[in-house]
């Protein structure tokens, strides 16, 4: 009897905690949603349950000639896909070399990758700005792409290298005996096996441009080249409360697709990260 | 080599003098060119040294009776032996230009007198040795700013990250309890904060916690007659930022932990049951070691990530509220302080000097990571 009671108490406690967490998690998210559906432009007049639901802000983003939202979406998609594709290729090459070959500087290479992965790109902002200025890539999406690839490289290479290390060497050795060349081993044996971690790298690099506003802020100047995050940030940066409802609408339109992709792939992400990270 | 000579010459001259004629010589450009020359020369020297070693080896091989390889064979050997280098090369180039070079540039700036009042092209920069560091440690304004920012950065990193991990661990263990139903649904919802882009959520929190018209003060606390200065009081701002970071950061750790918990074999617990182990003992000796062992490197990365977590500090209230007699705001951590000094005050020399201090801290983190990471203990594969 006592035990049964205790059991039930515990279970109630767990569910209570879970419930509280649900509220804490969903409150800000629901709040944003309802703000974005408020007709006014300021936070003052909006309330959690709007008296009048309206989609004016969403319509404005898409149809108003003053709105660059679709352009920003296009820019971000461009930056994201190029960064993601290029990163996967470069990173997998580097990781393959580090994981499978012994060459001069290999060990120091790994050390420096580990070290560099800790430094945020942010620390070199002044230099990045000047460097891009010198080569004429300031205020250009390509400049942004290059910085993203370079900045993420050490971390990604490290993850992929860790994952490749877990794939038995016998596989490529037997392929080598059968006469397969370097590239053949790489593309036909290792790449298919490393798909989970490559997917993780691709996804992370794809999402980074959607979430980052700082680098675009340093590099991009003209509004028609903005990425989504920077554009949205400017909605509320100038006059804080004024465009908050519009910001919410724009934010929801970014957050929903990203969240959906994330939730679908989370299992994949976690196993990939855990294996690449711990064994690396 | 000869074609490069001019560039290198200017480069070295530039890095040494940083220019002599104001308005004509732009010290920054000279510094860029100079650093690139240094990088180039280092590589040429390494390459040259490698060539010498290679030639020497070839000579030894010849002496010991090897046939000189034919043209075709040596081409093949170049492809075969050089393969890993070709693979690393593109990544290496990008890395040097995007990461290594900017870091070197930043380090150099710390030893110049580059700030708003002394900035190219109107003026020339000079090397000033360790002057900036002396200023940082001796002038009261800088010293008090540095101390308060540094201590808050450390507190922030440890408290926020540890809290994140503890909350995640508690929730993961609870949800993993065999009696709990709807596990998948609960997990999905718990992961939501991770799935929503963080700059969006931080800005939303910033609006919600706004002192005057934020939802927290206006809707949640108003009925109780309490108004809390979330943003204008340094202590409350710190507490708020830590809470927000826990909200943002626990899902990732939670997801990691859940994955590990599910993979712990039930045999362990059954064996413990047979031995009459209490629940705490089971947690302490089975669950905890498993979880921590499997995730340690990623957890360390979480600490490093929060140390450099610029987004939350800057987006919440730009490192504010301002503090008197300091150049940094109440919630500024090192990285956001550097950003402010660079882009708002244009005080490049101090920003660079502080970056170097940050770099040292980061290096300590890195060292910790090295000694733990297993790939270095398993380096004997070849």
Interface residues (C-beta under 8 A of the other chain):
Chain A: X7 X11 X14 X15 X17 X18 X21 X22 X24 X25 X26 X28 X29 X31 X32 X43 X44 X47 X48 X90 X91 X93 X94 X96 X97 X98 X100 X101 X102 X103 X104 X106 X107 X109 X110 X111 X114 X115 X116 X118 X119 X120 X121 X122 X123 X124 X125 X126 X127 X128 X130 X131 X134 X146 X147 X149 X150 X151 X153 X154 X157 X161 X162 X165 X169 X182 X207 X210 X211 X212 X213 X214 X218 X229 X232 X233 X236 X241 X244 X247 X248 X251 X254 X255 X258 X259 X262 X263 X266 X267 X270 X271 X273 X274 X277 X278 X279 X280
Chain B: X28 X29 X32 X50 X80 X83 X84 X85 X87 X88 X90 X91 X92 X94 X95 X97 X98 X99 X100 X101 X102 X103 X104 X105 X106 X109 X170 X171 X174 X175 X177 X179 X180 X186 X188 X189 X190 X191 X192 X193 X194 X195 X196 X197 X198 X199 X200 X201 X203 X204 X205 X207 X208 X210 X213 X214 X215 X219 X247 X255 X256 X259 X260 X294 X295 X296 X297 X298 X301 X304 X308 X310 X311 X314 X335 X338 X339 X342 X343 X348 X351 X352 X355 X358 X359 X362 X363 X365 X366 X369 X370 X373 X374 X375 X378 X379 X381 X382
